[in-house]
Amino acid sequence: YENCTDVVIANGGTATCTITNDDDIPPTVEVDKIADPTTLAEPGGSVTFSVKVHNASKEAVTLTSLVDDVYGNLDGVGTCDVPQPLAADDAAAGGDDEYACAFTKTVAGNAGSTHKDTVTATVVDDEQDTDTDEDDATVTITNVDSSIVVTKTPSPARTASIRMSGME
């Protein structure tokens, strides 16, 4: 029998089963991207994007690529550095099955506009099987009421003097 799960043996009977240990478990990666802050007053400003990659598979993998659709290859950007080894999923938060990095960029726009970008993580296992996942973060630009300050300065600066006569 190739599959021993459905074998029924009668009293006194025998059966031979072949069990193959196939450790070719496909990798599974999960990525999470967060923007801080998620809103900026126009015209914009600095935003820190945090990226967390989690190996959700039961065997170790290597994070081979971390790419943002707006900012490009994140290797060497901020604290991001690939490749990175990721241990097998340990079902606990944090640990060697996760990798986190962050980078800061300027986001600009007019009131009401949004800046959405997506990061894609790619992992590979020891059998060269790959998996990818992506997540996005959005920053919204809010309105700032218009205001104006006018300062008037004569140029060149002049002073006036008044002569008064008949005063003693």
Secondary structure by P-SEA (a helix, b strand, c coil): ccccccccccccbbbbbbbbbccbbbbbbbbbbbbcccccccccbbbbbbbbbbbcccbbbbbccccccccccccccccccccccccccccccccccccccbbbbbbbbcccbbbbbbbbbbbbcccccccccbbbbbbbbbbbbbbbbbbbbcccbbbbbbbbcccc
